[in-house]
């Protein structure tokens, strides 16, 4: 008898459409949500999955965050869920926005304290003038 089976890893994109202002680079971006998992297959048929983890990748600077597992499961079920910054844990810093100021040049909003490397006249978080 020949046994063809094994353990593999997989990744599944989860549809989530919302434009946000990235807390890393200050640019407009989109959350790209993914689920990664391990699965056991028997004769090339996946039988069960485990070790499910959910990640969010920013479309603007490519920063990667791990998403709270409960929020990820709700998105997987198709529920209308809002992803908040408290639900994200930074895993990998992105390359940054290509339209930023020179390296190391950062601007801080005097009103809310938001820090950005872009050449904005007004704060992208609260709208106060950046002086």
Secondary structure as UniProt FT lines:
FT   STRAND          5..14
FT   STRAND          19..21
FT   TURN            23..25
FT   STRAND          28..42
FT   TURN            43..44
FT   STRAND          45..58
FT   TURN            59..61
FT   STRAND          64..67
FT   HELIX           69..76
FT   TURN            77..78
FT   HELIX           85..87
FT   STRAND          88..92
FT   TURN            98..99
FT   TURN            103..104
FT   STRAND          107..108
FT   TURN            110..112
FT   STRAND          115..116
FT   TURN            124..126
//
